[in-house]
Amino acid sequence: MSCLIATSLAVLLGLATFVTSVKDGTEVDQCGYPGLVAVLAPNDAIVCNGILISGTLVVPQICGVGMDEFLKSNDLTLVYGNGTRATIPTGTSGTLTGGLYSYTITNPLGSACNIDATVYNSDSDTLDTSTCEVVGFGSDSLSSKIYDGVVYASTLTKSSSSPCCDVIMNSLTSSQKGVILDSTASFNCLIATGAVCGSGDLGAPVYCNTTSGATVVTGLTSSTPCASSDTFLVHDLTQGATNFKFGY
C-alpha cells in the first residue's frame, strides 16, 4: 500500500470517530439539493458525500483514494435522490483529474428526485450569494455514526476566490492542509454558521441559487475542522471564478 493510500485511509477512518453531521446545521430536504449523494461502507458508515452528474459520481481526491482501496475487496453503496440505493461494485476504480475523482456508475440508476447536479457556470450564471450553503449527510448521534437519511445544511458567511484561498492557506493548520494531496488543485476557503465534521461531511457539496432560481454546485468539501467560524477547504468547481467571493 502506498503512503498516499495509507494516509487517505487513515484520514477517512480517523474522521469517522467524530460526529458526522453538519454541526449546528439545519435539517433540510434532500430533494432540494440536486445530485447530492452519500457513499456508504458495508456497515452503512458514511465514507464520503459527493455529487452525481449524468451518471458519474464526483468526490474529492481524499475520498477517492480511500474509496479505491475499499473497492479492491468490498462493494460500496451509493445513496441518492430520496434514499434510492445503487451498488458501486468491487473492482471499480476512479479517475483522478484536478484533485477530484470521478466514477462511472454502471448499475442503472432508478428514478429519484433531482438526480443530477448542475455545476456553476460563471459565463451564464449569476449567484445569489446569500443562499449559499454547505450540505451533508450524517448521523446526529455520536453513538451511531452511520447513514440515517438525514441531511443538514449550514449557511456560508464567507467565501474567498481560489486565488485568495492560496494565500489564506498559509495560515491554516497542518492538519487542515493535510487533505491537499494535489498541490495543483484549485480550492476555495469558506466559513459557515455551522461546521463540517467528520467523514459524514467530507465531500459535502456547496450549493447556491442563481438569480434565475436554479440551484448549482460550486465545490466539494475537502477539510472538516469541526469548529464553527473556522475556515474549511472546498475543491473549487467554479473554474477559478473570481466573482465567487463574499464576506471578506
C-alpha positions in Angstrom: 0.0 0.0 0.0 1.4 3.4 -1.0 2.0 6.2 1.6 -0.7 8.2 -0.2 -3.3 5.5 0.1 -2.4 4.7 3.7 -2.6 8.4 4.6 -6.0 8.8 2.9 -7.4 5.7 4.7 -6.1 7.0 8.0 -7.8 10.3 7.4 -11.1 8.7 6.5 -11.1 6.3 9.4 -10.0 9.0 11.8 -12.7 11.3 10.7 -15.2 8.6 11.3 -14.6 8.9 15.1 -16.2 12.4 15.1 -19.9 13.4 14.9 -20.8 13.0 11.2 -23.5 15.7 10.8 -23.0 19.3 9.9 -22.5 20.8 13.4 -25.2 23.4 14.2 -26.7 22.8 10.8 -30.4 22.8 9.9 -32.2 19.7 8.8 -33.2 20.0 5.2 -35.0 18.0 2.4 -32.5 16.0 0.4 -34.6 16.5 -2.8 -33.9 20.3 -2.6 -30.3 19.7 -3.5 -29.9 18.2 -6.9 -27.3 15.5 -7.3 -26.4 15.2 -3.6 -25.3 11.6 -2.7 -23.6 9.7 0.1 -21.2 6.8 -0.3 -21.5 4.1 2.3 -19.3 1.3 3.6 -20.8 -2.2 4.0 -21.9 -1.3 7.6 -23.6 1.9 6.3 -20.9 4.1 7.7 -20.6 7.2 5.6 -17.3 7.2 3.6 -18.0 10.5 1.7 -20.5 12.8 0.2 -20.4 13.8 -3.5 -22.5 14.7 -6.5 -23.9 12.8 -9.4 -23.6 14.4 -12.9 -25.1 12.4 -15.8 -24.4 9.0 -14.2 -20.9 10.0 -12.9 -20.1 10.2 -9.2 -17.6 13.0 -8.3 -15.8 13.2 -5.0 -12.7 14.9 -3.6 -9.3 13.2 -4.0 -9.0 12.5 -0.3 -12.2 10.4 -0.6 -11.4 8.8 -4.0 -8.0 7.4 -2.9 -9.7 5.7 0.1 -12.7 4.5 -1.9 -10.4 2.8 -4.5 -8.7 0.9 -1.7 -12.1 -0.2 -0.2 -13.3 -1.2 -3.6 -10.4 -3.7 -4.0 -12.2 -6.1 -1.7 -15.7 -4.6 -0.9 -18.7 -3.1 -2.6 -19.7 0.4 -1.7 -23.2 1.8 -1.8 -24.4 5.0 -3.4 -27.4 6.6 -1.8 -29.1 9.3 -3.9 -32.4 11.1 -4.5 -34.8 10.4 -1.7 -32.9 7.4 -0.4 -32.6 5.2 -3.5 -29.5 2.9 -3.4 -27.1 1.6 -6.1 -24.1 -0.6 -5.7 -20.6 0.5 -6.6 -19.2 -3.0 -7.2 -15.9 -4.4 -6.1 -13.2 -3.8 -8.6 -14.4 -0.3 -9.6 -11.8 2.4 -9.7 -12.0 6.1 -10.1 -10.3 8.6 -12.5 -8.3 11.4 -11.0 -8.4 14.9 -12.6 -7.5 18.1 -11.0 -7.9 16.9 -7.4 -11.2 15.2 -8.0 -12.1 11.5 -8.5 -14.9 10.5 -10.9 -16.6 7.1 -11.0 -18.8 5.9 -13.8 -21.9 4.3 -12.2 -22.5 1.3 -14.4 -25.5 0.0 -12.5 -28.8 1.5 -13.7 -29.9 4.5 -11.6 -33.6 4.4 -10.6 -35.9 7.3 -10.8 -35.4 9.8 -7.9 -35.9 13.4 -7.1 -33.3 15.8 -8.6 -30.8 13.1 -9.5 -28.3 15.3 -11.4 -26.3 18.2 -10.1 -25.6 21.3 -12.2 -22.2 22.9 -11.8 -22.0 26.7 -11.6 -21.0 28.4 -14.9 -19.6 31.9 -14.4 -20.3 32.7 -18.0 -24.1 32.2 -17.8 -25.0 32.1 -14.0 -25.2 34.9 -11.6 -25.1 33.7 -8.0 -27.3 34.9 -5.1 -24.5 34.5 -2.5 -27.0 34.9 0.4 -28.3 31.5 -0.5 -25.0 29.5 -0.4 -24.9 26.5 1.9 -22.7 23.5 2.6 -24.9 20.4 2.7 -24.1 17.0 4.0 -25.4 13.7 5.3 -24.6 12.2 8.6 -25.9 10.9 11.9 -26.7 13.4 14.6 -25.6 10.9 17.2 -22.1 10.1 18.4 -23.1 6.5 19.1 -24.3 5.6 15.6 -22.0 7.3 13.2 -23.9 5.8 10.3 -26.2 6.9 7.5 -29.7 7.7 8.8 -31.1 9.5 5.7 -31.0 13.0 7.3 -29.4 15.9 5.5 -28.1 19.1 7.2 -27.2 22.4 5.8 -25.2 25.4 7.1 -25.2 28.9 5.6 -22.0 30.2 4.3 -20.8 33.6 5.7 -17.5 34.0 3.8 -16.0 32.7 0.6 -12.7 33.5 -0.9 -12.0 33.1 -4.6 -9.5 30.4 -5.4 -6.5 32.8 -5.9 -7.2 34.4 -2.5 -7.5 30.9 -0.9 -4.0 30.2 -2.0 -2.9 33.0 0.3 -5.2 32.1 3.2 -3.9 28.5 3.2 -0.6 29.7 4.6 -2.4 30.5 7.9 -4.2 27.1 8.2 -3.1 24.3 10.5 -1.0 21.4 9.2 -4.0 19.0 9.7 -6.2 21.3 7.6 -3.6 21.4 4.8 -3.0 17.7 5.1 -6.0 16.9 3.0 -4.4 18.5 0.0 -2.9 15.6 -2.0 -2.6 17.5 -5.3 -0.9 20.9 -4.9 -2.1 22.0 -8.3 -5.8 21.6 -7.4 -8.0 24.7 -7.1 -9.6 25.4 -3.7 -12.0 27.9 -2.1 -11.6 28.9 1.5 -15.1 29.1 3.2 -16.6 29.9 6.6 -20.1 28.9 7.6 -22.5 29.5 10.5 -22.1 25.8 11.5 -19.1 23.4 11.0 -18.3 20.5 8.8 -17.3 17.5 10.9 -16.0 14.0 10.2 -16.4 11.7 7.2 -20.1 12.4 7.0 -19.3 15.8 5.8 -16.2 15.1 3.7 -17.2 15.8 0.1 -20.3 17.8 1.2 -21.3 20.0 -1.8 -21.7 23.7 -1.6 -24.9 24.8 -3.2 -26.0 28.3 -4.2 -29.1 29.6 -6.0 -28.7 31.7 -9.1 -30.7 34.9 -9.7 -32.8 33.0 -12.1 -33.8 30.4 -9.4 -31.6 27.5 -10.4 -29.6 25.5 -7.8 -26.0 25.0 -8.7 -22.9 23.4 -7.1 -19.7 25.4 -6.6 -17.5 23.0 -4.8 -16.9 19.9 -2.7 -15.8 19.9 1.0 -12.2 18.7 1.5 -11.4 19.5 5.1 -13.5 19.2 8.2 -12.2 21.3 11.2 -15.4 20.7 13.2 -15.5 24.2 14.6 -17.9 26.9 13.7 -16.3 30.0 12.1 -13.2 28.0 11.2 -12.0 28.2 7.6 -12.6 24.9 5.7 -11.3 24.0 2.3 -13.5 23.2 -0.7 -12.4 21.8 -4.1 -13.3 24.6 -6.4 -15.8 23.7 -9.2 -16.2 27.3 -10.5 -13.2 27.1 -12.8 -11.4 29.7 -10.6 -14.2 32.3 -10.9 -13.1 35.4 -9.2 -16.7 36.5 -8.5 -17.3 33.6 -6.1 -16.2 35.8 -3.2 -18.1 37.4 -0.4 -17.8 38.3 3.3 -14.1 39.1 3.2 
